Amino acid sequence: MKKPSKIIMIIVLVVIVSLGIYTAIYSAVGSYKAVHTPRQSLLKTPVDYGLEYQNIEFTTSDGLKLKGWRIPNQSKSTIVVIHGYGANRAGWKGKDTKGQEEYIDWMAGAVPLYHAGYSLLLFDLRACGESEGEMVTLGYHEEKDVEAAIEWLLENNHKTDDAPTEHVGLLGFSMGGNVALRGGRIVKKLIEEGQIKSAAVVAVGPTIYSTMIDKSLNYWAGGMPTPFFMPTLFKKAVSYRLGFDVTKELDPTRYVSQISPVPVMYIQAEKDEIGDVSDVTAMFKASKEPKDIIIIPGALRFEHYKYPAEHPERVIEFFDQYLGDKSEK
């Protein structure tokens, strides 16, 4: 058999070396972008919806100062609204998976809850909006953020003229949905300790991070072309930056069973092109009662973020069922 020519061998070697260099650069740049998202400005405030509010600040257990809004409503039930990846407490501006300009308005989903009688608390997660922090940890350390928000509520119960919070709802979108699920364990503990009377969780579009990377690495890495072996290497690079295994720690099916008896509702687009409907149904199956799930027929990912604003009755009904008498004085 004729041996390959030196020219062919050199070409093959150059291709292999180039691919290795490209892989290293891609992993470094992409993983950096994944955990260092650009901060977005607050494009709206509650005033845009005719609501009075209070600027608040609280500190997490690991020392980060977070900023937010408290919108009182003379209610003993407060809904804590948790924004999505790369966003802030008001909303998110960017391009959807089709490259179209999009603005996701978390306030629009929260305002119907206010009009239904609930007090609201919205805040910027770490490294987002006006809050301190250098890295987004994709929902992992953000659990400390929602814990600090609830602690602020309870500590300030008797420092205002409003009704003290006795019932806590968590409404999270995308990564915030994952944070809300993790927060389900926090509110469960608070109920067991007698600090609150009831709680409920609504997670809109939560994800299993590993699946999201497999499906949409191109999108989240800024459009850089994706070699077939890159998802595995990318997950390892992100895990290295964050200091934990993202394939395990960012999989809600591993812990959602611990939320019960706090009720949980999932809201998910059927044709989610970034996450996956099968992952959310797996979370639902892993959850214990009471639980509920809404699969939006034919919807893409950016559509289910708008569901609480466009169909607030389902979300209100869920919170009304489990959060006691919100009008109780």
C-alpha positions as CSV (number, residue, x, y, z in Angstrom):
1,M,0.0,0.0,0.0
2,K,1.3,3.4,-0.9
3,K,2.2,5.6,2.0
4,P,0.5,9.0,2.4
5,S,2.6,11.8,1.0
6,K,4.3,14.2,3.3
7,I,2.1,17.0,2.0
8,I,-1.1,15.1,3.0
9,M,0.3,14.3,6.4
10,I,1.3,18.0,7.0
11,I,-2.3,19.1,5.9
12,V,-3.8,16.6,8.4
13,L,-1.5,17.7,11.2
14,V,-2.3,21.4,10.5
15,V,-6.1,20.6,10.5
16,I,-5.8,18.7,13.9
17,V,-3.7,21.5,15.5
18,S,-6.0,24.2,14.1
19,L,-9.1,22.3,15.4
20,G,-7.4,22.0,18.8
21,I,-6.6,25.7,19.0
22,Y,-10.1,26.6,17.9
23,T,-11.6,24.3,20.5
24,A,-9.5,25.8,23.2
25,I,-10.5,29.4,22.2
26,Y,-14.1,28.5,21.8
27,S,-14.3,26.8,25.2
28,A,-12.6,29.7,26.9
29,V,-14.5,32.5,25.2
30,G,-17.9,30.7,25.2
31,S,-17.7,29.6,28.8
32,Y,-16.6,33.1,29.9
33,K,-19.6,34.7,28.0
34,A,-21.9,32.1,29.6
35,V,-21.1,33.3,33.2
36,H,-20.3,37.0,32.5
37,T,-23.4,38.4,30.8
38,P,-23.6,42.1,29.9
39,R,-25.7,44.1,32.4
40,Q,-28.9,45.5,31.0
41,S,-30.4,48.8,32.1
42,L,-33.8,48.9,33.7
43,L,-36.1,50.0,30.9
44,K,-39.2,50.2,33.1
45,T,-40.3,50.7,36.7
46,P,-43.6,50.0,38.5
47,V,-44.5,53.6,37.8
48,D,-45.0,52.7,34.2
49,Y,-47.9,50.5,35.4
50,G,-49.3,53.1,37.8
51,L,-47.9,51.2,40.9
52,E,-46.2,52.8,43.9
53,Y,-43.1,51.1,45.0
54,Q,-40.2,51.1,47.4
55,N,-36.5,50.7,46.4
56,I,-34.9,48.1,48.6
57,E,-31.5,46.6,49.2
58,F,-30.5,43.4,51.0
59,T,-27.4,41.3,51.4
60,T,-26.9,37.6,50.6
61,S,-25.3,35.1,52.9
62,D,-22.1,35.3,50.8
63,G,-22.0,39.1,51.1
64,L,-23.5,40.5,47.9
65,K,-25.8,43.5,48.0
66,L,-28.8,43.0,45.8
67,K,-31.3,45.7,44.7
68,G,-35.0,45.4,44.1
69,W,-38.5,46.8,44.3
70,R,-41.2,46.1,46.9
71,I,-44.7,46.8,45.7
72,P,-47.0,46.7,48.8
73,N,-50.7,45.8,48.5
74,Q,-52.0,45.6,52.1
75,S,-51.7,41.8,51.7
76,K,-50.3,39.1,53.8
77,S,-49.3,37.2,50.6
78,T,-46.2,38.3,48.7
79,I,-45.1,37.0,45.3
80,V,-41.3,37.1,44.7
81,V,-40.7,37.5,41.0
82,I,-37.4,36.0,39.7
83,H,-36.1,37.1,36.3
84,G,-34.3,35.1,33.6
85,Y,-30.8,34.7,32.5
86,G,-28.9,37.8,31.5
87,A,-31.9,40.0,32.5
88,N,-32.9,42.3,35.3
89,R,-36.0,42.7,37.5
90,A,-37.8,44.8,34.8
91,G,-37.2,42.7,31.8
92,W,-34.8,41.4,29.1
93,K,-33.9,43.0,25.7
94,G,-32.2,41.0,23.0
95,K,-32.7,38.7,20.0
96,D,-34.8,35.5,20.0
97,T,-33.6,32.3,18.4
98,K,-34.7,33.7,15.0
99,G,-32.7,36.8,15.4
100,Q,-35.7,39.0,15.9
101,E,-35.5,41.9,18.5
102,E,-37.4,40.9,21.6
103,Y,-38.3,42.5,24.9
104,I,-39.5,40.2,27.7
105,D,-41.4,42.2,30.3
106,W,-41.4,40.4,33.7
107,M,-43.4,43.3,35.2
108,A,-46.2,42.6,32.7
109,G,-46.5,39.1,34.2
110,A,-46.4,40.4,37.8
111,V,-48.9,43.3,37.5
112,P,-52.0,41.0,37.2
113,L,-51.0,39.4,40.5
114,Y,-50.9,42.8,42.1
115,H,-54.4,43.6,40.8
116,A,-55.5,40.2,42.1
117,G,-54.5,41.4,45.6
118,Y,-50.9,40.3,46.0
119,S,-47.9,42.3,47.2
120,L,-44.9,41.9,45.0
121,L,-41.1,41.8,45.4
122,L,-38.9,42.0,42.3
123,F,-35.1,42.1,42.5
124,D,-31.9,41.7,40.4
125,L,-30.1,38.5,40.8
126,R,-26.3,38.6,41.4
127,A,-24.2,40.0,38.6
128,C,-27.4,41.3,36.9
129,G,-29.0,44.8,36.7
130,E,-28.0,46.9,39.7
131,S,-27.0,44.1,42.0
132,E,-23.4,43.2,43.0
133,G,-21.6,40.1,41.7
134,E,-19.1,39.2,39.1
135,M,-20.5,35.9,37.7
136,V,-23.9,34.5,36.9
137,T,-23.9,30.9,38.3
138,L,-26.9,29.8,36.1
139,G,-29.2,29.3,39.1
140,Y,-26.9,27.6,41.6
141,H,-25.7,30.3,44.0
142,E,-28.7,32.4,43.0
143,E,-30.5,30.3,45.5
144,K,-28.8,32.4,48.1
145,D,-30.3,35.5,46.4
146,V,-33.9,34.4,46.7
147,E,-33.2,33.3,50.3
148,A,-32.0,36.8,51.1
149,A,-35.1,38.3,49.4
150,I,-37.4,36.3,51.6
151,E,-35.4,37.0,54.7
152,W,-35.7,40.7,53.9
153,L,-39.5,40.3,53.6
154,L,-39.7,38.6,57.0
155,E,-37.3,40.9,58.8
156,N,-39.2,44.0,57.6
157,N,-42.6,42.6,58.3
158,H,-43.1,44.9,61.3
159,K,-41.2,47.9,60.0
160,T,-43.9,49.1,57.6
161,D,-47.5,50.1,57.7
162,D,-48.4,47.2,55.5
163,A,-49.8,43.8,56.4
164,P,-46.9,41.4,57.4
165,T,-46.1,38.7,54.9
166,E,-47.3,35.2,56.1
167,H,-47.6,33.6,52.6
168,V,-44.9,33.5,50.0
169,G,-45.2,32.7,46.3
170,L,-42.2,32.3,44.0
171,L,-42.7,33.1,40.3
172,G,-39.6,32.5,38.2
173,F,-38.8,32.7,34.5
174,S,-36.2,30.6,32.6
175,M,-33.1,30.5,34.9
176,G,-35.3,32.3,37.4
177,G,-37.7,29.3,37.1
178,N,-34.8,27.0,38.2
179,V,-34.0,29.4,41.1
180,A,-37.7,29.3,42.1
181,L,-37.6,25.5,42.2
182,R,-34.5,25.7,44.4
183,G,-36.3,28.3,46.5
184,G,-39.1,25.8,47.0
185,R,-36.9,24.0,49.5
186,I,-36.3,27.3,51.3
187,V,-40.0,28.2,51.8
188,K,-40.7,24.6,52.8
189,K,-38.2,25.0,55.7
190,L,-39.7,28.3,56.6
191,I,-43.2,26.7,56.9
192,E,-41.7,23.9,59.0
193,E,-40.1,26.5,61.3
194,G,-43.4,28.5,61.6
195,Q,-42.0,31.6,60.0
196,I,-44.6,31.6,57.2
197,K,-48.0,29.8,56.9
198,S,-47.9,28.7,53.3
199,A,-46.0,28.9,50.0
200,A,-46.3,28.0,46.3
201,V,-43.9,27.9,43.3
202,V,-44.5,28.7,39.6
203,A,-41.6,27.9,37.3
204,V,-41.9,29.2,33.7
205,G,-39.6,27.5,31.3
206,P,-37.1,26.0,33.7
207,T,-34.3,24.0,32.1
208,I,-31.8,21.1,32.5
209,Y,-28.7,23.0,31.6
210,S,-27.0,20.1,30.0
211,T,-29.8,19.7,27.5
212,M,-29.9,23.4,26.8
213,I,-26.2,23.3,25.9
214,D,-26.7,20.3,23.7
215,K,-29.5,22.0,21.8
216,S,-28.5,25.6,21.6
217,L,-24.8,26.1,22.2
218,N,-24.6,28.2,19.1
219,Y,-27.2,30.6,20.4
220,W,-25.7,31.1,23.9
221,A,-22.1,31.3,22.7
222,G,-22.8,34.3,20.4
223,G,-23.3,32.5,17.1
224,M,-19.8,30.9,17.0
225,P,-19.9,27.7,14.8
226,T,-20.1,24.5,16.9
227,P,-18.0,21.4,16.4
228,F,-19.9,18.2,17.2
229,F,-17.8,17.4,20.3
230,M,-18.0,21.0,21.7
231,P,-21.1,20.6,24.0
232,T,-19.2,18.1,26.2
233,L,-16.1,20.3,26.4
234,F,-18.1,23.5,26.9
235,K,-19.9,21.9,29.9
236,K,-16.5,21.0,31.4
237,A,-15.3,24.6,30.8
238,V,-18.3,26.1,32.4
239,S,-18.1,23.7,35.3
240,Y,-14.4,24.6,35.8
241,R,-15.3,28.4,35.9
242,L,-18.1,27.9,38.3
243,G,-16.5,25.3,40.5
244,F,-19.2,22.6,40.3
245,D,-20.5,20.1,37.8
246,V,-23.2,21.8,35.8
247,T,-24.5,18.5,34.4
248,K,-25.5,17.4,37.9
249,E,-26.1,20.5,40.0
250,L,-28.2,22.3,37.3
251,D,-30.6,19.4,36.8
252,P,-33.9,20.1,38.7
253,T,-35.0,16.5,38.5
254,R,-32.5,15.7,41.2
255,Y,-34.1,17.9,43.8
256,V,-37.7,18.9,42.9
257,S,-39.1,16.0,44.9
258,Q,-37.8,17.8,48.0
259,I,-40.2,20.7,47.5
260,S,-43.4,18.9,48.5
261,P,-45.7,19.6,50.3
262,V,-45.2,23.1,48.8
263,P,-47.2,23.1,45.6
264,V,-45.4,23.6,42.3
265,M,-46.7,24.6,38.8
266,Y,-44.7,24.3,35.6
267,I,-45.4,26.4,32.5
268,Q,-43.6,25.2,29.3
269,A,-43.7,25.9,25.6
270,E,-44.3,22.7,23.6
271,K,-41.8,23.6,20.8
272,D,-39.1,25.1,23.0
273,E,-36.0,25.4,20.8
274,I,-33.6,26.2,23.6
275,G,-34.9,24.1,26.4
276,D,-37.0,21.0,26.0
277,V,-40.5,20.1,26.9
278,S,-39.5,16.5,27.8
279,D,-37.2,17.9,30.5
280,V,-40.0,19.9,32.1
281,T,-42.3,17.0,32.0
282,A,-39.5,15.0,33.7
283,M,-39.4,17.6,36.4
284,F,-43.1,17.4,36.8
285,K,-43.0,13.6,37.1
286,A,-40.2,13.9,39.7
287,S,-42.2,16.4,41.7
288,K,-44.6,15.2,44.4
289,E,-48.1,16.4,45.0
290,P,-49.5,19.0,44.9
291,K,-48.3,19.9,41.4
292,D,-49.6,21.1,38.1
293,I,-48.3,21.6,34.6
294,I,-49.3,23.8,31.6
295,I,-47.8,22.8,28.2
296,I,-48.5,25.6,25.7
297,P,-49.4,24.0,22.3
298,G,-47.2,25.0,19.4
299,A,-45.4,27.7,21.4
300,L,-41.7,28.5,21.1
301,R,-39.5,29.4,24.1
302,F,-39.9,33.2,24.1
303,E,-43.7,32.7,24.0
304,H,-44.0,31.0,27.4
305,Y,-42.3,33.9,29.1
306,K,-45.4,36.0,28.2
307,Y,-47.9,33.4,29.5
308,P,-48.4,35.0,33.0
309,A,-49.2,38.3,31.3
310,E,-51.4,37.0,28.6
311,H,-53.2,34.3,30.6
312,P,-52.9,35.5,34.2
313,E,-56.0,33.7,35.3
314,R,-54.3,30.3,35.5
315,V,-51.4,31.7,37.6
316,I,-53.7,33.7,39.8
317,E,-55.9,30.7,40.4
318,F,-52.9,28.5,41.4
319,F,-51.6,31.1,43.9
320,D,-55.1,31.8,45.2
321,Q,-55.6,28.1,45.9
322,Y,-52.5,27.6,48.0
323,L,-51.5,31.0,49.5
324,G,-54.4,31.4,51.9
325,D,-56.5,34.6,52.2
326,K,-54.3,37.3,50.5
327,S,-56.8,40.0,51.6
328,E,-56.5,39.0,55.2
329,K,-55.5,41.9,57.4
